[in-house]
Amino acid sequence: MEINEIKDKVKAFLIDEMEIDAAKIADDARLKEDMNIDSLEVVDIVVLVEQEFGFKMKPEDFKGLKTFDQFCRFIQTRIG
């Protein structure tokens, strides 16, 4: 799957399910600081990733990911 397709899917569920303002979502947007994703929301995002992309992600996987781009590229490496 192409990175832009992944970014579109992730952006869509962040907007629709997590109610994050679309204007805050950019490649260099920091997940915690800019997009205000807290530890409870991480659990929800992990479930959404599993539903959308078909692989199990653990909340711990999120710890090393700082930006929207890093998060999407992590997904890309997991789905091949």
Beta strands, then each sheet from edge to edge (+ up, - down):
end
